[in-house]
Amino acid sequence: MCLDAEGAIWCAGTREGGAIVNRVADGGQILDQLELDTACFACMLGGEHGTTLHLLVADWRGPERMGELFTSRTGRLLTTEVTVPRAGRP
């Protein structure tokens, strides 16, 4: 989860049929949504102008197979550009 300069947060989630990353305003309104083909476990805004959204993703096999998540080595770092920069430096 991370905060942008307009006070909205980017957060990962799931829905029927796949994984999503939402940009959510104070009050809960979804402002933007990215659809992913694999689960996102963390996100952070960064890059030179603070508009690169970094997404840590990996295959998800359910809580009963959690141990496999750590040994399967399916983790990847994806990036995409967004319009609103980060709120500041952590």
PDB file with one MODEL, atoms N, CA, C and O in Angstrom:
MODEL        1
ATOM      1  N   MET A   1       0.846  -1.157   0.000  1.00  0.00           N
ATOM      2  CA  MET A   1       0.000   0.000   0.000  1.00  0.00           C
ATOM      3  C   MET A   1       0.901   1.233   0.000  1.00  0.00           C
ATOM      4  O   MET A   1       1.918   1.270   0.693  1.00  0.00           O
ATOM      5  N   CYS A   2       0.517   2.242  -0.786  1.00  0.00           N
ATOM      6  CA  CYS A   2       1.292   3.478  -0.801  1.00  0.00           C
ATOM      7  C   CYS A   2       0.369   4.667  -1.056  1.00  0.00           C
ATOM      8  O   CYS A   2      -0.726   4.521  -1.599  1.00  0.00           O
ATOM      9  N   LEU A   3       0.834   5.832  -0.656  1.00  0.00           N
ATOM     10  CA  LEU A   3       0.065   7.074  -0.711  1.00  0.00           C
ATOM     11  C   LEU A   3       0.587   7.954  -1.835  1.00  0.00           C
ATOM     12  O   LEU A   3       1.797   8.059  -2.035  1.00  0.00           O
ATOM     13  N   ASP A   4      -0.338   8.596  -2.581  1.00  0.00           N
ATOM     14  CA  ASP A   4       0.104   9.521  -3.622  1.00  0.00           C
ATOM     15  C   ASP A   4      -0.106  10.975  -3.190  1.00  0.00           C
ATOM     16  O   ASP A   4      -0.637  11.240  -2.111  1.00  0.00           O
ATOM     17  N   ALA A   5       0.312  11.901  -4.033  1.00  0.00           N
ATOM     18  CA  ALA A   5       0.303  13.326  -3.707  1.00  0.00           C
ATOM     19  C   ALA A   5      -1.102  13.907  -3.549  1.00  0.00           C
ATOM     20  O   ALA A   5      -1.251  14.989  -2.982  1.00  0.00           O
ATOM     21  N   GLU A   6      -2.126  13.222  -4.031  1.00  0.00           N
ATOM     22  CA  GLU A   6      -3.508  13.686  -3.877  1.00  0.00           C
ATOM     23  C   GLU A   6      -4.195  13.048  -2.679  1.00  0.00           C
ATOM     24  O   GLU A   6      -5.384  13.276  -2.458  1.00  0.00           O
ATOM     25  N   GLY A   7      -3.462  12.250  -1.899  1.00  0.00           N
ATOM     26  CA  GLY A   7      -4.024  11.614  -0.710  1.00  0.00           C
ATOM     27  C   GLY A   7      -4.736  10.305  -0.968  1.00  0.00           C
ATOM     28  O   GLY A   7      -5.362   9.756  -0.061  1.00  0.00           O
ATOM     29  N   ALA A   8      -4.656   9.793  -2.185  1.00  0.00           N
ATOM     30  CA  ALA A   8      -5.244   8.486  -2.506  1.00  0.00           C
ATOM     31  C   ALA A   8      -4.202   7.404  -2.238  1.00  0.00           C
ATOM     32  O   ALA A   8      -3.001   7.672  -2.236  1.00  0.00           O
ATOM     33  N   ILE A   9      -4.672   6.187  -2.012  1.00  0.00           N
ATOM     34  CA  ILE A   9      -3.755   5.066  -1.808  1.00  0.00           C
ATOM     35  C   ILE A   9      -3.859   4.086  -2.969  1.00  0.00           C
ATOM     36  O   ILE A   9      -4.914   3.933  -3.584  1.00  0.00           O
ATOM     37  N   TRP A  10      -2.747   3.431  -3.250  1.00  0.00           N
ATOM     38  CA  TRP A  10      -2.710   2.291  -4.151  1.00  0.00           C
ATOM     39  C   TRP A  10      -2.649   1.053  -3.274  1.00  0.00           C
ATOM     40  O   TRP A  10      -1.811   0.972  -2.375  1.00  0.00           O
ATOM     41  N   CYS A  11      -3.526   0.086  -3.521  1.00  0.00           N
ATOM     42  CA  CYS A  11      -3.541  -1.136  -2.713  1.00  0.00           C
ATOM     43  C   CYS A  11      -3.906  -2.330  -3.592  1.00  0.00           C
ATOM     44  O   CYS A  11      -4.685  -2.218  -4.538  1.00  0.00           O
ATOM     45  N   ALA A  12      -3.325  -3.461  -3.254  1.00  0.00           N
ATOM     46  CA  ALA A  12      -3.550  -4.693  -4.002  1.00  0.00           C
ATOM     47  C   ALA A  12      -4.766  -5.424  -3.462  1.00  0.00           C
ATOM     48  O   ALA A  12      -5.094  -5.322  -2.280  1.00  0.00           O
ATOM     49  N   GLY A  13      -5.431  -6.162  -4.339  1.00  0.00           N
ATOM     50  CA  GLY A  13      -6.586  -6.945  -3.927  1.00  0.00           C
ATOM     51  C   GLY A  13      -6.890  -8.032  -4.938  1.00  0.00           C
ATOM     52  O   GLY A  13      -6.144  -8.242  -5.895  1.00  0.00           O
ATOM     53  N   THR A  14      -7.983  -8.710  -4.713  1.00  0.00           N
ATOM     54  CA  THR A  14      -8.431  -9.748  -5.632  1.00  0.00           C
ATOM     55  C   THR A  14      -9.899  -9.531  -5.939  1.00  0.00           C
ATOM     56  O   THR A  14     -10.611  -8.837  -5.215  1.00  0.00           O
ATOM     57  N   ARG A  15     -10.322 -10.127  -7.003  1.00  0.00           N
ATOM     58  CA  ARG A  15     -11.739 -10.181  -7.351  1.00  0.00           C
ATOM     59  C   ARG A  15     -11.932 -11.441  -8.165  1.00  0.00           C
ATOM     60  O   ARG A  15     -10.970 -12.077  -8.597  1.00  0.00           O
ATOM     61  N   GLU A  16     -13.165 -11.786  -8.364  1.00  0.00           N
ATOM     62  CA  GLU A  16     -13.432 -13.001  -9.129  1.00  0.00           C
ATOM     63  C   GLU A  16     -12.767 -12.902 -10.495  1.00  0.00           C
ATOM     64  O   GLU A  16     -13.015 -11.962 -11.251  1.00  0.00           O
ATOM     65  N   GLY A  17     -11.938 -13.860 -10.798  1.00  0.00           N
ATOM     66  CA  GLY A  17     -11.287 -13.889 -12.092  1.00  0.00           C
ATOM     67  C   GLY A  17      -9.883 -13.316 -12.127  1.00  0.00           C
ATOM     68  O   GLY A  17      -9.237 -13.364 -13.174  1.00  0.00           O
ATOM     69  N   GLY A  18      -9.384 -12.772 -11.013  1.00  0.00           N
ATOM     70  CA  GLY A  18      -8.019 -12.273 -11.072  1.00  0.00           C
ATOM     71  C   GLY A  18      -7.627 -11.326  -9.969  1.00  0.00           C
ATOM     72  O   GLY A  18      -8.355 -11.105  -9.001  1.00  0.00           O
ATOM     73  N   ALA A  19      -6.452 -10.778 -10.152  1.00  0.00           N
ATOM     74  CA  ALA A  19      -5.879  -9.852  -9.178  1.00  0.00           C
ATOM     75  C   ALA A  19      -6.027  -8.422  -9.691  1.00  0.00           C
ATOM     76  O   ALA A  19      -6.071  -8.181 -10.897  1.00  0.00           O
ATOM     77  N   ILE A  20      -6.103  -7.485  -8.756  1.00  0.00           N
ATOM     78  CA  ILE A  20      -6.243  -6.079  -9.101  1.00  0.00           C
ATOM     79  C   ILE A  20      -5.376  -5.228  -8.183  1.00  0.00           C
ATOM     80  O   ILE A  20      -4.998  -5.649  -7.089  1.00  0.00           O
ATOM     81  N   VAL A  21      -5.070  -4.028  -8.650  1.00  0.00           N
ATOM     82  CA  VAL A  21      -4.466  -2.996  -7.821  1.00  0.00           C
ATOM     83  C   VAL A  21      -5.340  -1.763  -8.009  1.00  0.00           C
ATOM     84  O   VAL A  21      -5.526  -1.289  -9.130  1.00  0.00           O
ATOM     85  N   ASN A  22      -5.872  -1.247  -6.910  1.00  0.00           N
ATOM     86  CA  ASN A  22      -6.784  -0.109  -6.957  1.00  0.00           C
ATOM     87  C   ASN A  22      -6.126   1.156  -6.440  1.00  0.00           C
ATOM     88  O   ASN A  22      -5.296   1.105  -5.532  1.00  0.00           O
ATOM     89  N   ARG A  23      -6.492   2.284  -7.011  1.00  0.00           N
ATOM     90  CA  ARG A  23      -6.183   3.600  -6.449  1.00  0.00           C
ATOM     91  C   ARG A  23      -7.480   4.068  -5.803  1.00  0.00           C
ATOM     92  O   ARG A  23      -8.496   4.225  -6.479  1.00  0.00           O
ATOM     93  N   VAL A  24      -7.442   4.290  -4.489  1.00  0.00           N
ATOM     94  CA  VAL A  24      -8.655   4.546  -3.714  1.00  0.00           C
ATOM     95  C   VAL A  24      -8.561   5.898  -3.015  1.00  0.00           C
ATOM     96  O   VAL A  24      -7.563   6.197  -2.359  1.00  0.00           O
ATOM     97  N   ALA A  25      -9.603   6.711  -3.159  1.00  0.00           N
ATOM     98  CA  ALA A  25      -9.671   8.021  -2.509  1.00  0.00           C
ATOM     99  C   ALA A  25     -10.109   7.868  -1.062  1.00  0.00           C
ATOM    100  O   ALA A  25     -10.676   6.846  -0.674  1.00  0.00           O
ATOM    101  N   ASP A  26      -9.838   8.895  -0.272  1.00  0.00           N
ATOM    102  CA  ASP A  26     -10.357   8.955   1.091  1.00  0.00           C
ATOM    103  C   ASP A  26     -11.874   8.832   1.001  1.00  0.00           C
ATOM    104  O   ASP A  26     -12.503   9.593   0.265  1.00  0.00           O
ATOM    105  N   GLY A  27     -12.462   7.919   1.712  1.00  0.00           N
ATOM    106  CA  GLY A  27     -13.891   7.667   1.625  1.00  0.00           C
ATOM    107  C   GLY A  27     -14.231   6.401   0.858  1.00  0.00           C
ATOM    108  O   GLY A  27     -15.366   5.928   0.916  1.00  0.00           O
ATOM    109  N   GLY A  28     -13.247   5.838   0.131  1.00  0.00           N
ATOM    110  CA  GLY A  28     -13.455   4.545  -0.497  1.00  0.00           C
ATOM    111  C   GLY A  28     -13.728   4.523  -1.988  1.00  0.00           C
ATOM    112  O   GLY A  28     -13.835   3.441  -2.565  1.00  0.00           O
ATOM    113  N   GLN A  29     -13.847   5.672  -2.636  1.00  0.00           N
ATOM    114  CA  GLN A  29     -14.114   5.684  -4.073  1.00  0.00           C
ATOM    115  C   GLN A  29     -12.898   5.164  -4.841  1.00  0.00           C
ATOM    116  O   GLN A  29     -11.778   5.626  -4.626  1.00  0.00           O
ATOM    117  N   ILE A  30     -13.124   4.201  -5.737  1.00  0.00           N
ATOM    118  CA  ILE A  30     -12.050   3.676  -6.575  1.00  0.00           C
ATOM    119  C   ILE A  30     -11.832   4.639  -7.735  1.00  0.00           C
ATOM    120  O   ILE A  30     -12.732   4.872  -8.542  1.00  0.00           O
ATOM    121  N   LEU A  31     -10.625   5.196  -7.809  1.00  0.00           N
ATOM    122  CA  LEU A  31     -10.280   6.181  -8.830  1.00  0.00           C
ATOM    123  C   LEU A  31      -9.631   5.554 -10.055  1.00  0.00           C
ATOM    124  O   LEU A  31      -9.761   6.069 -11.166  1.00  0.00           O
ATOM    125  N   ASP A  32      -8.942   4.458  -9.854  1.00  0.00           N
ATOM    126  CA  ASP A  32      -8.250   3.778 -10.947  1.00  0.00           C
ATOM    127  C   ASP A  32      -8.101   2.311 -10.567  1.00  0.00           C
ATOM    128  O   ASP A  32      -8.066   1.971  -9.384  1.00  0.00           O
ATOM    129  N   GLN A  33      -8.016   1.447 -11.567  1.00  0.00           N
ATOM    130  CA  GLN A  33      -7.878   0.019 -11.295  1.00  0.00           C
ATOM    131  C   GLN A  33      -7.007  -0.621 -12.370  1.00  0.00           C
ATOM    132  O   GLN A  33      -7.222  -0.426 -13.566  1.00  0.00           O
ATOM    133  N   LEU A  34      -6.020  -1.388 -11.916  1.00  0.00           N
ATOM    134  CA  LEU A  34      -5.164  -2.155 -12.812  1.00  0.00           C
ATOM    135  C   LEU A  34      -5.513  -3.626 -12.658  1.00  0.00           C
ATOM    136  O   LEU A  34      -5.656  -4.113 -11.536  1.00  0.00           O
ATOM    137  N   GLU A  35      -5.653  -4.337 -13.767  1.00  0.00           N
ATOM    138  CA  GLU A  35      -5.904  -5.774 -13.722  1.00  0.00           C
ATOM    139  C   GLU A  35      -4.594  -6.501 -13.969  1.00  0.00           C
ATOM    140  O   GLU A  35      -3.837  -6.152 -14.874  1.00  0.00           O
ATOM    141  N   LEU A  36      -4.336  -7.514 -13.155  1.00  0.00           N
ATOM    142  CA  LEU A  36      -3.098  -8.283 -13.254  1.00  0.00           C
ATOM    143  C   LEU A  36      -3.411  -9.753 -13.480  1.00  0.00           C
ATOM    144  O   LEU A  36      -4.497 -10.227 -13.146  1.00  0.00           O
ATOM    145  N   ASP A  37      -2.442 -10.471 -14.053  1.00  0.00           N
ATOM    146  CA  ASP A  37      -2.629 -11.909 -14.262  1.00  0.00           C
ATOM    147  C   ASP A  37      -2.074 -12.739 -13.115  1.00  0.00           C
ATOM    148  O   ASP A  37      -2.157 -13.967 -13.146  1.00  0.00           O
ATOM    149  N   THR A  38      -1.511 -12.091 -12.106  1.00  0.00           N
ATOM    150  CA  THR A  38      -0.964 -12.778 -10.942  1.00  0.00           C
ATOM    151  C   THR A  38      -1.110 -11.884  -9.714  1.00  0.00           C
ATOM    152  O   THR A  38      -1.269 -10.671  -9.847  1.00  0.00           O
ATOM    153  N   ALA A  39      -1.056 -12.464  -8.538  1.00  0.00           N
ATOM    154  CA  ALA A  39      -1.316 -11.726  -7.298  1.00  0.00           C
ATOM    155  C   ALA A  39      -0.229 -10.696  -6.999  1.00  0.00           C
ATOM    156  O   ALA A  39       0.959 -10.953  -7.197  1.00  0.00           O
ATOM    157  N   CYS A  40      -0.652  -9.534  -6.523  1.00  0.00           N
ATOM    158  CA  CYS A  40       0.258  -8.467  -6.109  1.00  0.00           C
ATOM    159  C   CYS A  40       0.307  -8.451  -4.583  1.00  0.00           C
ATOM    160  O   CYS A  40      -0.726  -8.414  -3.914  1.00  0.00           O
ATOM    161  N   PHE A  41       1.521  -8.480  -4.051  1.00  0.00           N
ATOM    162  CA  PHE A  41       1.702  -8.525  -2.604  1.00  0.00           C
ATOM    163  C   PHE A  41       2.150  -7.197  -2.016  1.00  0.00           C
ATOM    164  O   PHE A  41       2.001  -6.977  -0.814  1.00  0.00           O
ATOM    165  N   ALA A  42       2.694  -6.309  -2.836  1.00  0.00           N
ATOM    166  CA  ALA A  42       3.153  -5.011  -2.344  1.00  0.00           C
ATOM    167  C   ALA A  42       3.253  -4.041  -3.515  1.00  0.00           C
ATOM    168  O   ALA A  42       3.479  -4.449  -4.654  1.00  0.00           O
ATOM    169  N   CYS A  43       3.082  -2.754  -3.222  1.00  0.00           N
ATOM    170  CA  CYS A  43       3.236  -1.734  -4.248  1.00  0.00           C
ATOM    171  C   CYS A  43       3.864  -0.486  -3.633  1.00  0.00           C
ATOM    172  O   CYS A  43       3.731  -0.225  -2.437  1.00  0.00           O
ATOM    173  N   MET A  44       4.554   0.282  -4.487  1.00  0.00           N
ATOM    174  CA  MET A  44       5.226   1.490  -4.025  1.00  0.00           C
ATOM    175  C   MET A  44       5.420   2.433  -5.197  1.00  0.00           C
ATOM    176  O   MET A  44       5.771   2.002  -6.296  1.00  0.00           O
ATOM    177  N   LEU A  45       5.192   3.713  -4.969  1.00  0.00           N
ATOM    178  CA  LEU A  45       5.464   4.723  -5.982  1.00  0.00           C
ATOM    179  C   LEU A  45       6.909   5.181  -5.867  1.00  0.00           C
ATOM    180  O   LEU A  45       7.420   5.374  -4.764  1.00  0.00           O
ATOM    181  N   GLY A  46       7.563   5.353  -7.004  1.00  0.00           N
ATOM    182  CA  GLY A  46       8.952   5.794  -6.990  1.00  0.00           C
ATOM    183  C   GLY A  46       9.369   6.267  -8.366  1.00  0.00           C
ATOM    184  O   GLY A  46       8.552   6.776  -9.133  1.00  0.00           O
ATOM    185  N   GLY A  47      10.633   6.098  -8.673  1.00  0.00           N
ATOM    186  CA  GLY A  47      11.174   6.574  -9.934  1.00  0.00           C
ATOM    187  C   GLY A  47      11.571   8.036  -9.846  1.00  0.00           C
ATOM    188  O   GLY A  47      11.346   8.692  -8.829  1.00  0.00           O
ATOM    189  N   GLU A  48      12.159   8.538 -10.913  1.00  0.00           N
ATOM    190  CA  GLU A  48      12.689   9.905 -10.946  1.00  0.00           C
ATOM    191  C   GLU A  48      11.641  10.963 -10.610  1.00  0.00           C
ATOM    192  O   GLU A  48      11.935  11.926  -9.902  1.00  0.00           O
ATOM    193  N   HIS A  49      10.427  10.790 -11.114  1.00  0.00           N
ATOM    194  CA  HIS A  49       9.370  11.778 -10.893  1.00  0.00           C
ATOM    195  C   HIS A  49       8.304  11.303  -9.911  1.00  0.00           C
ATOM    196  O   HIS A  49       7.318  12.002  -9.677  1.00  0.00           O
ATOM    197  N   GLY A  50       8.498  10.117  -9.335  1.00  0.00           N
ATOM    198  CA  GLY A  50       7.546   9.583  -8.367  1.00  0.00           C
ATOM    199  C   GLY A  50       6.287   9.016  -8.981  1.00  0.00           C
ATOM    200  O   GLY A  50       5.309   8.768  -8.276  1.00  0.00           O
ATOM    201  N   THR A  51       6.298   8.804 -10.300  1.00  0.00           N
ATOM    202  CA  THR A  51       5.101   8.312 -10.989  1.00  0.00           C
ATOM    203  C   THR A  51       5.247   6.881 -11.506  1.00  0.00           C
ATOM    204  O   THR A  51       4.414   6.415 -12.283  1.00  0.00           O
ATOM    205  N   THR A  52       6.286   6.191 -11.085  1.00  0.00           N
ATOM    206  CA  THR A  52       6.441   4.784 -11.443  1.00  0.00           C
ATOM    207  C   THR A  52       5.862   3.946 -10.311  1.00  0.00           C
ATOM    208  O   THR A  52       6.348   3.995  -9.181  1.00  0.00           O
ATOM    209  N   LEU A  53       4.827   3.181 -10.620  1.00  0.00           N
ATOM    210  CA  LEU A  53       4.221   2.292  -9.637  1.00  0.00           C
ATOM    211  C   LEU A  53       4.915   0.938  -9.745  1.00  0.00           C
ATOM    212  O   LEU A  53       4.819   0.259 -10.767  1.00  0.00           O
ATOM    213  N   HIS A  54       5.618   0.555  -8.676  1.00  0.00           N
ATOM    214  CA  HIS A  54       6.321  -0.726  -8.606  1.00  0.00           C
ATOM    215  C   HIS A  54       5.387  -1.746  -7.957  1.00  0.00           C
ATOM    216  O   HIS A  54       4.798  -1.477  -6.909  1.00  0.00           O
ATOM    217  N   LEU A  55       5.254  -2.912  -8.581  1.00  0.00           N
ATOM    218  CA  LEU A  55       4.344  -3.957  -8.109  1.00  0.00           C
ATOM    219  C   LEU A  55       5.120  -5.250  -7.890  1.00  0.00           C
ATOM    220  O   LEU A  55       5.730  -5.770  -8.824  1.00  0.00           O
ATOM    221  N   LEU A  56       5.105  -5.772  -6.676  1.00  0.00           N
ATOM    222  CA  LEU A  56       5.736  -7.056  -6.369  1.00  0.00           C
ATOM    223  C   LEU A  56       4.669  -8.134  -6.513  1.00  0.00           C
ATOM    224  O   LEU A  56       3.698  -8.155  -5.757  1.00  0.00           O
ATOM    225  N   VAL A  57       4.848  -9.034  -7.490  1.00  0.00           N
ATOM    226  CA  VAL A  57       3.844 -10.054  -7.793  1.00  0.00           C
ATOM    227  C   VAL A  57       4.452 -11.448  -7.712  1.00  0.00           C
ATOM    228  O   VAL A  57       5.665 -11.624  -7.833  1.00  0.00           O
ATOM    229  N   ALA A  58       3.588 -12.431  -7.506  1.00  0.00           N
ATOM    230  CA  ALA A  58       3.991 -13.844  -7.501  1.00  0.00           C
ATOM    231  C   ALA A  58       2.745 -14.696  -7.682  1.00  0.00           C
ATOM    232  O   ALA A  58       1.632 -14.259  -7.386  1.00  0.00           O
ATOM    233  N   ASP A  59       2.942 -15.922  -8.173  1.00  0.00           N
ATOM    234  CA  ASP A  59       1.820 -16.855  -8.293  1.00  0.00           C
ATOM    235  C   ASP A  59       1.239 -17.124  -6.911  1.00  0.00           C
ATOM    236  O   ASP A  59       1.980 -17.262  -5.938  1.00  0.00           O
ATOM    237  N   TRP A  60      -0.076 -17.199  -6.826  1.00  0.00           N
ATOM    238  CA  TRP A  60      -0.768 -17.480  -5.560  1.00  0.00           C
ATOM    239  C   TRP A  60      -1.497 -18.797  -5.708  1.00  0.00           C
ATOM    240  O   TRP A  60      -2.256 -18.991  -6.658  1.00  0.00           O
ATOM    241  N   ARG A  61      -1.270 -19.707  -4.767  1.00  0.00           N
ATOM    242  CA  ARG A  61      -1.872 -21.039  -4.820  1.00  0.00           C
ATOM    243  C   ARG A  61      -2.793 -21.305  -3.650  1.00  0.00           C
ATOM    244  O   ARG A  61      -3.215 -22.441  -3.437  1.00  0.00           O
ATOM    245  N   GLY A  62      -3.109 -20.269  -2.888  1.00  0.00           N
ATOM    246  CA  GLY A  62      -4.002 -20.405  -1.746  1.00  0.00           C
ATOM    247  C   GLY A  62      -3.248 -20.577  -0.443  1.00  0.00           C
ATOM    248  O   GLY A  62      -2.081 -20.969  -0.440  1.00  0.00           O
ATOM    249  N   PRO A  63      -3.917 -20.284   0.668  1.00  0.00           N
ATOM    250  CA  PRO A  63      -3.249 -20.333   1.973  1.00  0.00           C
ATOM    251  C   PRO A  63      -2.781 -21.726   2.375  1.00  0.00           C
ATOM    252  O   PRO A  63      -1.806 -21.860   3.115  1.00  0.00           O
ATOM    253  N   GLU A  64      -3.457 -22.755   1.901  1.00  0.00           N
ATOM    254  CA  GLU A  64      -3.061 -24.116   2.260  1.00  0.00           C
ATOM    255  C   GLU A  64      -1.749 -24.527   1.591  1.00  0.00           C
ATOM    256  O   GLU A  64      -1.142 -25.520   1.992  1.00  0.00           O
ATOM    257  N   ARG A  65      -1.307 -23.788   0.590  1.00  0.00           N
ATOM    258  CA  ARG A  65      -0.051 -24.092  -0.104  1.00  0.00           C
ATOM    259  C   ARG A  65       0.945 -22.936   0.025  1.00  0.00           C
ATOM    260  O   ARG A  65       1.771 -22.717  -0.860  1.00  0.00           O
ATOM    261  N   MET A  66       0.858 -22.210   1.122  1.00  0.00           N
ATOM    262  CA  MET A  66       1.683 -21.028   1.344  1.00  0.00           C
ATOM    263  C   MET A  66       3.181 -21.330   1.269  1.00  0.00           C
ATOM    264  O   MET A  66       3.946 -20.522   0.743  1.00  0.00           O
ATOM    265  N   GLY A  67       3.603 -22.474   1.784  1.00  0.00           N
ATOM    266  CA  GLY A  67       5.018 -22.833   1.741  1.00  0.00           C
ATOM    267  C   GLY A  67       5.584 -22.861   0.334  1.00  0.00           C
ATOM    268  O   GLY A  67       6.749 -22.524   0.124  1.00  0.00           O
ATOM    269  N   GLU A  68       4.762 -23.262  -0.636  1.00  0.00           N
ATOM    270  CA  GLU A  68       5.197 -23.317  -2.029  1.00  0.00           C
ATOM    271  C   GLU A  68       5.500 -21.931  -2.582  1.00  0.00           C
ATOM    272  O   GLU A  68       6.326 -21.784  -3.483  1.00  0.00           O
ATOM    273  N   LEU A  69       4.836 -20.923  -2.045  1.00  0.00           N
ATOM    274  CA  LEU A  69       5.055 -19.554  -2.506  1.00  0.00           C
ATOM    275  C   LEU A  69       6.521 -19.163  -2.354  1.00  0.00           C
ATOM    276  O   LEU A  69       7.081 -18.485  -3.215  1.00  0.00           O
ATOM    277  N   PHE A  70       7.135 -19.593  -1.258  1.00  0.00           N
ATOM    278  CA  PHE A  70       8.511 -19.207  -0.971  1.00  0.00           C
ATOM    279  C   PHE A  70       9.541 -20.029  -1.741  1.00  0.00           C
ATOM    280  O   PHE A  70      10.661 -19.565  -1.957  1.00  0.00           O
ATOM    281  N   THR A  71       9.182 -21.227  -2.151  1.00  0.00           N
ATOM    282  CA  THR A  71      10.142 -22.076  -2.860  1.00  0.00           C
ATOM    283  C   THR A  71       9.942 -22.085  -4.373  1.00  0.00           C
ATOM    284  O   THR A  71      10.819 -22.551  -5.100  1.00  0.00           O
ATOM    285  N   SER A  72       8.814 -21.582  -4.865  1.00  0.00           N
ATOM    286  CA  SER A  72       8.507 -21.663  -6.295  1.00  0.00           C
ATOM    287  C   SER A  72       9.269 -20.647  -7.141  1.00  0.00           C
ATOM    288  O   SER A  72       9.431 -20.845  -8.345  1.00  0.00           O
ATOM    289  N   ARG A  73       9.735 -19.573  -6.531  1.00  0.00           N
ATOM    290  CA  ARG A  73      10.509 -18.543  -7.230  1.00  0.00           C
ATOM    291  C   ARG A  73       9.756 -17.946  -8.415  1.00  0.00           C
ATOM    292  O   ARG A  73      10.329 -17.762  -9.488  1.00  0.00           O
ATOM    293  N   THR A  74       8.482 -17.647  -8.224  1.00  0.00           N
ATOM    294  CA  THR A  74       7.686 -17.027  -9.286  1.00  0.00           C
ATOM    295  C   THR A  74       7.587 -15.515  -9.118  1.00  0.00           C
ATOM    296  O   THR A  74       6.936 -14.846  -9.921  1.00  0.00           O
ATOM    297  N   GLY A  75       8.217 -14.976  -8.094  1.00  0.00           N
ATOM    298  CA  GLY A  75       8.128 -13.542  -7.827  1.00  0.00           C
ATOM    299  C   GLY A  75       8.755 -12.701  -8.930  1.00  0.00           C
ATOM    300  O   GLY A  75       9.776 -13.061  -9.516  1.00  0.00           O
ATOM    301  N   ARG A  76       8.106 -11.564  -9.193  1.00  0.00           N
ATOM    302  CA  ARG A  76       8.592 -10.623 -10.211  1.00  0.00           C
ATOM    303  C   ARG A  76       8.306  -9.205  -9.741  1.00  0.00           C
ATOM    304  O   ARG A  76       7.424  -8.984  -8.910  1.00  0.00           O
ATOM    305  N   LEU A  77       9.043  -8.261 -10.267  1.00  0.00           N
ATOM    306  CA  LEU A  77       8.782  -6.853 -10.032  1.00  0.00           C
ATOM    307  C   LEU A  77       8.301  -6.250 -11.338  1.00  0.00           C
ATOM    308  O   LEU A  77       9.032  -6.231 -12.327  1.00  0.00           O
ATOM    309  N   LEU A  78       7.065  -5.755 -11.340  1.00  0.00           N
ATOM    310  CA  LEU A  78       6.494  -5.099 -12.510  1.00  0.00           C
ATOM    311  C   LEU A  78       6.457  -3.600 -12.250  1.00  0.00           C
ATOM    312  O   LEU A  78       6.425  -3.166 -11.098  1.00  0.00           O
ATOM    313  N   THR A  79       6.462  -2.815 -13.312  1.00  0.00           N
ATOM    314  CA  THR A  79       6.318  -1.366 -13.164  1.00  0.00           C
ATOM    315  C   THR A  79       5.339  -0.844 -14.200  1.00  0.00           C
ATOM    316  O   THR A  79       5.193  -1.412 -15.283  1.00  0.00           O
ATOM    317  N   THR A  80       4.676   0.240 -13.852  1.00  0.00           N
ATOM    318  CA  THR A  80       3.809   0.950 -14.777  1.00  0.00           C
ATOM    319  C   THR A  80       3.826   2.420 -14.390  1.00  0.00           C
ATOM    320  O   THR A  80       4.027   2.759 -13.224  1.00  0.00           O
ATOM    321  N   GLU A  81       3.616   3.279 -15.356  1.00  0.00           N
ATOM    322  CA  GLU A  81       3.591   4.714 -15.085  1.00  0.00           C
ATOM    323  C   GLU A  81       2.168   5.157 -14.749  1.00  0.00           C
ATOM    324  O   GLU A  81       1.203   4.718 -15.375  1.00  0.00           O
ATOM    325  N   VAL A  82       2.055   6.035 -13.749  1.00  0.00           N
ATOM    326  CA  VAL A  82       0.774   6.608 -13.344  1.00  0.00           C
ATOM    327  C   VAL A  82       0.884   8.128 -13.427  1.00  0.00           C
ATOM    328  O   VAL A  82       1.984   8.657 -13.591  1.00  0.00           O
ATOM    329  N   THR A  83      -0.226   8.829 -13.316  1.00  0.00           N
ATOM    330  CA  THR A  83      -0.201  10.278 -13.507  1.00  0.00           C
ATOM    331  C   THR A  83       0.064  11.072 -12.238  1.00  0.00           C
ATOM    332  O   THR A  83       0.645  12.156 -12.303  1.00  0.00           O
ATOM    333  N   VAL A  84      -0.349  10.557 -11.083  1.00  0.00           N
ATOM    334  CA  VAL A  84      -0.179  11.284  -9.821  1.00  0.00           C
ATOM    335  C   VAL A  84       1.059  10.744  -9.104  1.00  0.00           C
ATOM    336  O   VAL A  84       1.155   9.537  -8.880  1.00  0.00           O
ATOM    337  N   PRO A  85       2.006  11.610  -8.742  1.00  0.00           N
ATOM    338  CA  PRO A  85       3.233  11.143  -8.099  1.00  0.00           C
ATOM    339  C   PRO A  85       3.033  10.736  -6.648  1.00  0.00           C
ATOM    340  O   PRO A  85       1.963  10.916  -6.066  1.00  0.00           O
ATOM    341  N   ARG A  86       4.095  10.182  -6.088  1.00  0.00           N
ATOM    342  CA  ARG A  86       4.105   9.765  -4.678  1.00  0.00           C
ATOM    343  C   ARG A  86       3.877  10.967  -3.768  1.00  0.00           C
ATOM    344  O   ARG A  86       4.061  12.117  -4.167  1.00  0.00           O
ATOM    345  N   ALA A  87       3.476  10.672  -2.545  1.00  0.00           N
ATOM    346  CA  ALA A  87       3.217  11.728  -1.563  1.00  0.00           C
ATOM    347  C   ALA A  87       4.512  12.317  -1.019  1.00  0.00           C
ATOM    348  O   ALA A  87       4.534  13.482  -0.622  1.00  0.00           O
ATOM    349  N   GLY A  88       5.555  11.565  -0.992  1.00  0.00           N
ATOM    350  CA  GLY A  88       6.842  11.996  -0.449  1.00  0.00           C
ATOM    351  C   GLY A  88       7.738  10.801  -0.302  1.00  0.00           C
ATOM    352  O   GLY A  88       7.402   9.707  -0.755  1.00  0.00           O
ATOM    353  N   ARG A  89       8.843  10.990   0.307  1.00  0.00           N
ATOM    354  CA  ARG A  89       9.774   9.876   0.516  1.00  0.00           C
ATOM    355  C   ARG A  89       9.493   9.217   1.854  1.00  0.00           C
ATOM    356  O   ARG A  89       9.216   9.893   2.844  1.00  0.00           O
ATOM    357  N   PRO A  90       9.566   7.862   1.877  1.00  0.00           N
ATOM    358  CA  PRO A  90       9.324   7.169   3.150  1.00  0.00           C
ATOM    359  C   PRO A  90      10.420   7.468   4.161  1.00  0.00           C
ATOM    360  O   PRO A  90      10.376   6.968   5.284  1.00  0.00           O
TER     361      PRO A  90
ENDMDL
END
